[in-house]
Amino acid sequence: MHMKCPCGSMQSLNMCCEPFILNKTRPKTAEQLMRSRFTAYSLKKIDYIHQTTQGKALEDFDMTSALYSMNNCQWTSLTILNTLLGMEFDETGFVEFIASYISDGLEYTLHERSEFANIDGHWTYIDGEQYTA
Ligand SMILES: [Zn+2]
């Protein structure tokens, strides 16, 4: 009996995002990285988030506030709305998604278009543009 992956793929965690988070293998697409980062947030794996962040997103990354939000938000669902490029041999990729979370008993959604770069075969998160509802 295996836990379903939090990313909503309907696959079991150990067949989906977990091998990425445990650094057993690398995501081949920007969407796989996006999904595994969502799963890492929901499993509170801050190291994986940090390790897969570069560029502007890394400049903006603050470990203390990332840990705070990780510990105070319960991520409940991920919906991928759109992807652009981000395939194995692309250099950049974009993923637009809606992520839902509960904080202090209230449900919130985060609507973001994330930008990813394929750096030497490793997809990394470099920037994100959030939409306000
Ligand atoms: Zn997954």
Boltz pocket constraint, residues with backbone or C-beta under 6 A from the ligand:
constraints:
  - pocket:
      binder: B
      contacts: [[A, 5], [A, 6], [A, 7], [A, 8], [A, 9], [A, 13], [A, 16], [A, 17], [A, 18], [A, 35], [A, 36], [A, 39]]
      max_distance: 6.0
